[in-house]
């Protein structure tokens, strides 16, 4: 009890006895909730982090399994981060094999090199499997497949076509073309030689955009085998010997469980955005939404939608070959549309439409040559037409509303008094006081004197004085605006 008296006290709450630390503060209610709340918050954060950690490794908890990854779409930093993390997870949990199911048109050179380095330095055998039927390993995909310990393809797939986009068309100098091509050739030849694959064909794929079907790729030593699906692939790999980190490893996969390791939700969403058409839509809609917020301050929803769309658009544009001149033309088009709302006429809107179309066409046409890892990207012509029509329609409605507002009769100010009816508060001979729209004004009779109580009509406003005339009862028609 002495201990309780020194440091602890009893508190009753709904007949439940609770032991709690005694607070020396003069205000017992202060501070007693804050510390327990902080402790609870820390506990929740710790639990959340633990759950996230458990979720991140739940797909590879089985030691000695086969870890399956997917590389779909453009090779971007998010895909590279996912592949590198998947290989690290496989190494950490002792997986026997990593299978990367791939279908890609190519992607960023930096992202491709990151994936290639992860595969070349992996301590776990990595198989790149081009599937399903109709899939391809083009541009960056060729480099990644060449780096794998085992390269496999499904029937009806193809590999190759790694010539730099836009070269050989007079757009860049021969020196620049030579630098880009020779760098890509040297890099791909070194990868092919490391894995014992056809280095001569690899050079041809870069210099001449050579491409091979699955059967031809096996015959020419570009890939190792053809498999209809993942189970068939694992069966074909059973007992195969591969060199991993300087040591020979015999694949024993007969009883190995297959664990899928997907992208996180955020990686999936952001990776899906790396598409020229989606980036173009987000850029256009984000700009329109911000303009709508500008003309309707406080609406909030258009502003938030516009900001989020533009942020996502720039995330996508960061992984695509962008011509910033095209973005500048799109911004100029929006500025012209906005200015046309403020002035009469449609000349600025026509100029804005031309700038918008040109910006859309130039958006993914960089002045510098694309590297062999990047496929040719462009906005769909139909999407360009549709988005231009949408932008023109939006600003056309805004322009029409602005013209109507300019022609509408004023609802406030002195100009609104002209033509209004009222009543004379005092006799006007020729000046006096009248009441119009519930306000009293000094007025001057225009033609004949007006007696008090007579109906009047405002004919003109001269500063703070009205000019009025008497209205006959038949003119007034039984009503008054006083």
C-alpha positions as CSV (number, residue, x, y, z in Angstrom):
1,X,0.0,0.0,0.0
2,X,2.9,2.4,0.6
3,X,3.9,1.9,-3.0
4,X,0.4,2.7,-4.1
5,X,0.4,5.8,-2.0
6,X,3.7,7.0,-3.4
7,X,3.2,6.4,-7.1
8,X,-0.2,5.0,-7.8
9,X,-3.8,5.9,-7.0
10,X,-7.2,4.3,-7.4
11,X,-9.7,5.8,-9.7
12,X,-13.3,4.7,-10.0
13,X,-15.1,4.8,-13.4
14,X,-18.5,3.1,-13.8
15,X,-17.7,0.9,-10.8
16,X,-14.6,-0.4,-12.4
17,X,-11.4,0.0,-10.4
18,X,-8.5,1.1,-12.4
19,X,-4.9,1.6,-11.2
20,X,-3.2,4.5,-12.9
21,X,-0.1,6.7,-12.2
22,X,-0.9,9.7,-10.0
23,X,-0.4,13.0,-11.9
24,X,1.3,15.8,-9.9
25,X,-0.4,18.4,-12.1
26,X,-2.8,20.7,-10.5
27,X,-5.3,20.0,-13.3
28,X,-5.9,16.2,-13.0
29,X,-7.8,16.1,-16.2
30,X,-5.0,17.4,-18.3
31,X,-2.4,15.1,-19.8
32,X,-4.0,11.8,-18.6
33,X,-5.5,11.1,-22.0
34,X,-2.7,12.3,-24.2
35,X,0.0,9.8,-23.1
36,X,-2.2,6.7,-23.3
37,X,-3.4,7.9,-26.7
38,X,0.2,8.3,-27.9
39,X,1.0,4.8,-26.7
40,X,-2.1,3.4,-28.4
41,X,-1.1,5.2,-31.6
42,X,2.4,3.8,-31.5
43,X,1.1,0.3,-31.0
44,X,-1.3,0.7,-33.9
45,X,1.6,1.9,-36.1
46,X,3.8,-1.0,-35.0
47,X,1.0,-3.5,-35.8
48,X,0.4,-1.9,-39.2
49,X,4.1,-2.1,-40.1
50,X,4.2,-5.7,-39.0
51,X,1.2,-6.6,-41.1
52,X,2.7,-4.8,-44.1
53,X,6.0,-6.6,-43.6
54,X,4.2,-9.9,-43.3
55,X,2.1,-9.2,-46.4
56,X,5.2,-8.3,-48.4
57,X,6.9,-11.6,-47.7
58,X,3.8,-13.8,-47.6
59,X,4.2,-14.7,-51.2
60,X,7.6,-16.2,-50.7
61,X,7.4,-17.9,-47.2
62,X,7.9,-21.4,-48.6
63,X,11.6,-22.2,-48.6
64,X,12.8,-23.9,-51.7
65,X,9.9,-22.7,-53.9
66,X,9.7,-21.2,-57.3
67,X,8.9,-17.5,-57.3
68,X,6.9,-16.2,-60.2
69,X,7.0,-12.5,-61.3
70,X,5.3,-10.7,-64.1
71,X,6.8,-8.1,-66.4
72,X,4.0,-6.7,-68.5
73,X,3.9,-3.4,-70.5
74,X,6.5,-0.7,-70.7
75,X,9.7,-1.3,-68.7
76,X,9.7,1.6,-66.3
77,X,11.3,2.4,-62.9
78,X,8.3,0.8,-61.1
79,X,8.6,-2.4,-62.9
80,X,12.4,-2.4,-62.3
81,X,11.8,-1.8,-58.6
82,X,9.4,-4.7,-58.5
83,X,11.6,-7.2,-60.3
84,X,14.7,-6.2,-58.2
85,X,12.7,-6.6,-55.0
86,X,11.3,-10.0,-56.2
87,X,14.8,-11.3,-56.8
88,X,15.9,-10.1,-53.4
89,X,13.0,-11.8,-51.7
90,X,13.8,-15.1,-53.6
91,X,17.4,-14.9,-52.4
92,X,16.3,-14.1,-48.8
93,X,14.0,-17.1,-48.6
94,X,16.1,-19.6,-50.5
95,X,13.9,-20.0,-53.5
96,X,15.1,-22.5,-56.1
97,X,14.1,-20.5,-59.1
98,X,12.7,-17.2,-60.2
99,X,10.4,-17.2,-63.3
100,X,9.7,-13.8,-64.9
101,X,6.7,-14.0,-67.2
102,X,7.3,-11.2,-69.8
103,X,5.4,-9.4,-72.5
104,X,6.9,-6.0,-73.3
105,X,7.4,-3.6,-76.2
106,X,10.4,-2.1,-74.4
107,X,11.0,0.8,-72.0
108,X,13.4,3.1,-70.4
109,X,17.1,2.4,-70.7
110,X,17.8,3.1,-67.1
111,X,15.0,0.8,-65.9
112,X,16.2,-2.0,-68.3
113,X,19.8,-1.8,-67.1
114,X,18.6,-2.0,-63.5
115,X,16.7,-5.2,-64.2
116,X,19.6,-6.7,-66.2
117,X,22.0,-6.0,-63.3
118,X,19.6,-7.6,-60.8
119,X,19.4,-10.7,-63.0
120,X,23.2,-10.9,-63.7
121,X,24.0,-10.6,-60.0
122,X,21.3,-12.8,-58.7
123,X,22.3,-15.7,-56.5
124,X,19.1,-17.5,-57.5
125,X,18.6,-18.9,-61.1
126,X,16.4,-16.6,-63.1
127,X,14.2,-17.7,-66.1
128,X,12.7,-15.1,-68.4
129,X,9.7,-16.7,-70.1
130,X,8.0,-14.8,-72.9
131,X,4.3,-15.6,-72.8
132,X,1.4,-15.9,-73.5
133,X,1.0,-16.7,-77.2
134,X,1.2,-13.4,-79.1
135,X,3.5,-11.8,-76.6
136,X,6.9,-10.3,-77.4
137,X,10.2,-9.4,-75.9
138,X,11.1,-6.3,-78.0
139,X,13.7,-3.6,-77.4
140,X,14.3,-3.6,-73.6
141,X,12.7,-7.1,-73.4
142,X,15.5,-8.5,-75.6
143,X,18.2,-7.2,-73.3
144,X,16.3,-8.7,-70.2
145,X,15.8,-12.1,-71.9
146,X,19.4,-12.3,-72.9
147,X,20.5,-11.6,-69.3
148,X,18.5,-14.5,-67.9
149,X,20.1,-17.8,-66.8
150,X,17.5,-19.5,-69.0
151,X,15.5,-17.8,-71.7
152,X,12.3,-19.5,-72.8
153,X,9.4,-18.6,-75.1
154,X,5.8,-19.7,-75.6
155,X,4.7,-20.8,-79.1
156,X,3.6,-17.9,-81.2
157,X,5.8,-15.3,-79.6
158,X,8.7,-13.2,-81.0
159,X,11.9,-11.5,-79.7
160,X,14.2,-8.8,-81.1
161,X,13.6,-5.5,-82.9
162,X,16.0,-3.3,-80.8
163,X,17.0,-0.7,-83.4
164,X,16.8,2.9,-81.9
165,X,13.5,4.5,-82.8
166,X,13.7,7.4,-85.2
167,X,17.3,6.9,-86.3
168,X,18.2,6.7,-90.0
169,X,15.5,9.2,-90.9
170,X,17.7,12.3,-91.1
171,X,16.5,13.6,-87.7
172,X,19.9,13.2,-86.0
173,X,23.5,13.4,-87.0
174,X,25.4,10.3,-88.1
175,X,27.7,10.8,-85.1
176,X,24.8,10.6,-82.6
177,X,23.3,7.6,-84.4
178,X,26.7,5.8,-84.3
179,X,27.1,6.5,-80.5
180,X,23.6,5.2,-79.7
181,X,23.8,2.1,-81.8
182,X,27.4,1.1,-80.9
183,X,26.7,1.5,-77.2
184,X,23.6,-0.7,-77.4
185,X,25.5,-3.3,-79.5
186,X,28.4,-3.5,-77.1
187,X,26.1,-3.8,-74.1
188,X,23.9,-6.6,-75.7
189,X,26.9,-8.5,-77.0
190,X,28.5,-8.5,-73.6
191,X,25.3,-9.9,-72.1
192,X,25.0,-12.6,-74.8
193,X,28.6,-13.7,-74.4
194,X,28.2,-13.9,-70.6
195,X,25.2,-16.3,-71.1
196,X,26.7,-18.1,-74.1
197,X,24.1,-16.9,-76.5
198,X,24.3,-15.8,-80.2
199,X,26.1,-12.5,-79.9
200,X,26.2,-12.0,-83.7
201,X,22.4,-12.1,-84.0
202,X,22.2,-9.8,-80.9
203,X,24.2,-7.2,-82.8
204,X,22.0,-7.7,-85.9
205,X,18.9,-7.1,-83.7
206,X,20.2,-3.7,-82.7
207,X,21.7,-2.6,-86.1
208,X,18.9,-3.9,-88.4
209,X,15.9,-4.4,-86.1
210,X,16.1,-8.2,-86.6
211,X,13.4,-10.2,-85.0
212,X,12.8,-14.0,-84.6
213,X,9.8,-16.2,-83.9
214,X,10.1,-18.7,-81.0
215,X,11.2,-21.7,-83.1
216,X,13.8,-19.6,-85.0
217,X,15.1,-18.1,-81.7
218,X,15.8,-21.6,-80.3
219,X,17.5,-22.7,-83.6
220,X,19.8,-19.7,-83.6
221,X,20.8,-20.0,-80.0
222,X,19.0,-16.8,-78.9
223,X,16.8,-18.6,-76.3
224,X,17.1,-22.0,-74.7
225,X,13.7,-23.7,-75.1
226,X,10.0,-23.4,-76.0
227,X,7.3,-24.2,-73.4
228,X,3.5,-24.0,-73.7
229,X,2.9,-22.9,-70.1
230,X,4.7,-22.5,-66.7
231,X,4.2,-26.2,-65.6
232,X,5.6,-27.4,-68.9
233,X,8.5,-24.9,-68.5
234,X,9.3,-26.3,-65.0
235,X,9.2,-29.8,-66.3
236,X,11.6,-28.9,-69.1
237,X,14.0,-27.3,-66.6
238,X,14.2,-30.3,-64.3
239,X,17.8,-31.5,-64.0
240,X,19.2,-28.6,-66.1
241,X,22.5,-27.2,-65.0
242,X,23.0,-23.4,-65.0
243,X,25.9,-21.2,-63.8
244,X,24.8,-18.9,-61.0
245,X,27.2,-16.5,-59.3
246,X,30.2,-18.5,-60.5
247,X,28.9,-21.9,-59.4
248,X,27.0,-24.7,-61.2
249,X,23.5,-25.3,-60.0
250,X,21.4,-28.2,-61.0
251,X,17.7,-27.4,-61.0
252,X,15.6,-29.8,-59.0
253,X,12.0,-28.5,-59.3
254,X,9.9,-31.6,-59.1
255,X,8.3,-30.9,-55.7
256,X,8.9,-27.1,-55.6
257,X,5.8,-25.1,-54.8
258,X,5.0,-22.2,-57.2
259,X,4.5,-18.9,-55.4
260,X,3.3,-15.8,-57.2
261,X,4.8,-12.5,-56.1
262,X,2.6,-9.6,-57.5
263,X,3.2,-5.9,-57.6
264,X,1.9,-3.8,-54.8
265,X,-1.4,-2.0,-55.4
266,X,0.4,1.3,-55.8
267,X,3.0,-0.1,-58.2
268,X,0.2,-1.7,-60.2
269,X,-1.7,1.6,-60.5
270,X,1.4,3.8,-61.3
271,X,2.8,1.2,-63.8
272,X,-0.6,1.1,-65.6
273,X,-0.3,4.9,-66.0
274,X,2.9,4.6,-68.1
275,X,1.0,4.7,-71.4
276,X,1.2,7.6,-73.8
277,X,-2.6,7.6,-74.3
278,X,-3.4,7.6,-70.5
279,X,-0.7,10.2,-69.8
280,X,-2.2,12.4,-72.6
281,X,-5.8,12.0,-71.2
282,X,-4.6,12.8,-67.6
283,X,-2.7,15.9,-68.8
284,X,-5.7,17.2,-70.8
285,X,-8.4,16.5,-68.2
286,X,-6.2,17.9,-65.4
287,X,-5.7,21.1,-67.3
288,X,-9.4,21.5,-68.0
289,X,-10.3,20.8,-64.4
290,X,-7.9,23.4,-63.1
291,X,-9.4,26.0,-65.5
292,X,-12.9,25.1,-64.3
293,X,-11.7,25.6,-60.7
294,X,-10.3,29.0,-61.7
295,X,-13.7,30.1,-63.0
296,X,-15.6,28.7,-60.1
297,X,-13.4,29.4,-57.0
298,X,-14.3,27.3,-54.0
299,X,-15.8,24.4,-56.0
300,X,-12.9,22.3,-54.7
301,X,-13.8,19.2,-56.6
302,X,-12.5,20.4,-60.0
303,X,-9.3,21.8,-58.4
304,X,-8.6,18.6,-56.5
305,X,-9.3,16.5,-59.6
306,X,-7.1,18.7,-61.8
307,X,-4.2,18.6,-59.3
308,X,-4.3,14.8,-58.9
309,X,-4.7,14.3,-62.7
310,X,-1.7,16.5,-63.5
311,X,0.5,14.9,-60.8
312,X,-0.3,11.4,-62.2
313,X,0.3,12.7,-65.7
314,X,3.7,14.0,-64.9
315,X,4.5,10.7,-63.1
316,X,3.7,8.9,-66.3
317,X,5.5,11.4,-68.5
318,X,8.6,10.9,-66.4
319,X,8.8,7.4,-67.8
320,X,8.2,8.3,-71.4
321,X,10.2,10.1,-74.1
322,X,8.5,13.5,-73.9
323,X,9.0,16.5,-76.1
324,X,8.5,19.4,-73.7
325,X,7.7,21.6,-76.7
326,X,4.5,19.6,-77.1
327,X,3.6,20.2,-73.5
328,X,4.3,24.0,-73.9
329,X,2.0,24.1,-77.0
330,X,-0.8,22.4,-75.0
331,X,-0.4,24.9,-72.1
332,X,-0.4,27.7,-74.7
333,X,-3.6,26.4,-76.2
334,X,-5.3,26.4,-72.7
335,X,-4.1,30.0,-72.1
336,X,-5.6,31.1,-75.5
337,X,-8.9,29.4,-74.6
338,X,-9.0,31.2,-71.3
339,X,-8.2,34.6,-72.9
340,X,-10.9,34.1,-75.5
341,X,-13.5,33.8,-72.7
342,X,-12.5,37.3,-71.5
343,X,-12.7,38.9,-75.0
344,X,-15.2,38.8,-77.7
345,X,-14.7,36.8,-80.9
346,X,-13.4,33.3,-81.7
347,X,-9.9,34.0,-83.1
348,X,-8.1,33.0,-80.0
349,X,-10.1,29.8,-79.7
350,X,-9.1,28.8,-83.3
351,X,-5.5,29.5,-82.5
352,X,-5.8,27.5,-79.3
353,X,-7.3,24.5,-81.2
354,X,-4.3,24.6,-83.6
355,X,-1.8,24.8,-80.8
356,X,-3.6,21.9,-79.0
357,X,-3.5,19.6,-82.0
358,X,0.2,20.4,-82.7
359,X,1.1,19.9,-79.1
360,X,-0.7,16.5,-79.1
361,X,1.2,15.4,-82.2
362,X,4.6,16.5,-80.9
363,X,4.1,15.3,-77.3
364,X,6.0,12.1,-77.7
365,X,8.3,13.1,-80.5
366,X,11.6,14.0,-78.8
367,X,14.3,15.9,-80.6
368,X,17.0,13.5,-79.3
369,X,17.1,9.9,-80.6
370,X,15.4,7.2,-78.5
371,X,17.6,4.5,-77.1
372,X,17.2,0.9,-78.4
373,X,15.5,-0.1,-75.1
374,X,12.6,2.3,-75.7
375,X,9.7,1.4,-78.1
376,X,8.1,4.0,-80.4
377,X,5.4,5.7,-78.4
378,X,2.7,8.0,-79.7
379,X,-0.8,9.2,-78.9
380,X,-3.6,7.5,-80.9
381,X,-4.8,9.9,-83.7
382,X,-8.4,9.1,-82.8
383,X,-7.7,10.0,-79.2
384,X,-6.2,13.3,-80.3
385,X,-9.3,14.1,-82.3
386,X,-11.6,13.1,-79.5
387,X,-9.7,15.1,-76.8
388,X,-9.4,18.2,-79.1
389,X,-13.2,18.0,-79.6
390,X,-13.7,17.7,-75.8
391,X,-11.5,20.7,-75.0
392,X,-13.1,22.8,-77.7
393,X,-16.6,21.8,-76.4
394,X,-15.7,22.7,-72.9
395,X,-14.2,26.1,-73.7
396,X,-17.0,26.7,-76.3
397,X,-19.6,26.3,-73.5
398,X,-17.5,28.6,-71.3
399,X,-17.2,31.2,-74.0
400,X,-21.0,31.0,-74.8
401,X,-21.8,31.4,-71.1
402,X,-19.4,34.4,-70.9
403,X,-21.0,36.1,-73.9
404,X,-24.5,35.6,-72.4
405,X,-23.3,37.0,-69.1
406,X,-21.9,40.1,-70.9
407,X,-25.2,40.7,-72.7
408,X,-27.4,40.1,-69.6
409,X,-28.9,43.1,-68.0
410,X,-27.1,44.2,-64.9
411,X,-28.6,43.2,-61.6
412,X,-26.7,45.6,-59.4
413,X,-25.5,49.2,-59.7
414,X,-27.1,52.4,-60.9
415,X,-27.7,51.1,-64.5
416,X,-30.3,48.7,-63.2
417,X,-32.6,51.7,-62.2
418,X,-33.2,52.9,-65.7
419,X,-36.8,52.0,-66.7
420,X,-37.9,50.9,-63.2
421,X,-41.2,52.1,-61.7
422,X,-41.5,53.9,-58.4
423,X,-43.5,56.4,-56.4
424,X,-42.9,60.0,-55.5
425,X,-42.3,60.5,-51.8
426,X,-42.6,64.3,-52.2
427,X,-43.7,66.6,-54.9
428,X,-41.3,67.1,-57.7
429,X,-41.3,70.7,-58.9
430,X,-39.0,70.0,-60.5
431,X,-36.9,68.2,-57.8
432,X,-38.0,66.1,-54.9
433,X,-37.6,62.6,-53.4
434,X,-38.8,59.3,-54.9
435,X,-38.7,55.6,-53.9
436,X,-37.5,53.1,-56.4
437,X,-36.6,49.4,-55.6
438,X,-37.1,50.1,-51.9
439,X,-34.6,52.9,-51.9
440,X,-35.0,56.7,-51.7
441,X,-33.4,58.9,-54.3
442,X,-33.2,62.6,-55.2
443,X,-35.1,63.0,-58.5
444,X,-36.0,65.6,-61.0
445,X,-39.2,65.6,-63.0
446,X,-38.4,65.5,-66.7
447,X,-41.4,67.3,-68.2
448,X,-44.2,68.3,-65.9
449,X,-44.3,68.6,-62.0
450,X,-45.2,65.4,-60.2
451,X,-47.3,65.4,-57.0
452,X,-46.6,63.3,-53.9
453,X,-47.8,59.8,-54.2
454,X,-47.9,59.7,-58.0
455,X,-46.4,56.8,-59.9
456,X,-43.1,57.5,-61.7
457,X,-40.7,55.8,-64.1
458,X,-36.9,56.4,-64.1
459,X,-35.7,57.6,-67.5
460,X,-32.0,58.3,-66.7
461,X,-29.4,58.2,-63.9
462,X,-27.2,61.2,-63.5
463,X,-24.7,60.5,-60.7
464,X,-26.7,60.3,-57.5
465,X,-29.8,62.0,-59.1
466,X,-32.6,60.3,-61.1
467,X,-34.5,61.8,-64.0
468,X,-38.1,60.6,-63.9
469,X,-41.5,61.1,-65.5
470,X,-45.0,60.6,-64.3
471,X,-46.7,57.3,-65.3
472,X,-50.4,57.2,-66.1
473,X,-52.4,54.5,-64.4
474,X,-53.0,52.6,-67.6
475,X,-49.2,52.6,-68.2
476,X,-48.5,51.3,-64.7
477,X,-51.0,48.4,-65.1
478,X,-51.7,48.2,-61.5
479,X,-48.1,47.3,-60.5
480,X,-45.1,49.1,-58.9
481,X,-41.4,48.5,-58.4
482,X,-41.2,50.6,-55.4
